[in-house]
Amino acid sequence: MAIKIYKPVVGTAGAVARNTTVYSAGVDLSGTTNTKIGLLLASTAGSITVTQQCSMDGTTFYDAVNAAGDAQGAVAATVTVTTGRYVEYTPTLAPYIRFKVVEGNTAATVVTLTVAVLENE
């Protein structure tokens, strides 16, 4: 099976103050049979961790966990200044996702997230 870019979505988490959390816009995956997501992230300062949150309705989002309560939404941890890091990962099962960006009490930053949803043809 070939892989194609199904739906490129560009979102910006924007300014992230020191020791705070911001959220990207939601990404609608309903109606897709996506297999992978590519996330290009850039950060101007600080140290950020990016995780995926899931939603059934596109309004209320949750941290993804397994039956034991262990976090499952990890995307990238301890990202420092970068003009671009491309992270490919398998998303958790949900019709909507968004990204949670946490600055680790290092410095304020500006974060840009560019999302590409890849799907089997």
Secondary structure, 3 states (H helix, E strand, C coil): CCEEEEEEEEEEEEEECCCCEEECCCEECCCCCEEEEEEEEEECCCCEEEEEEEECCCCCCEECECCCCCECCEEEEEECCEEEEEEEECCCCCCEEEEEEEECCCCCEEEEEEEEEEEEC
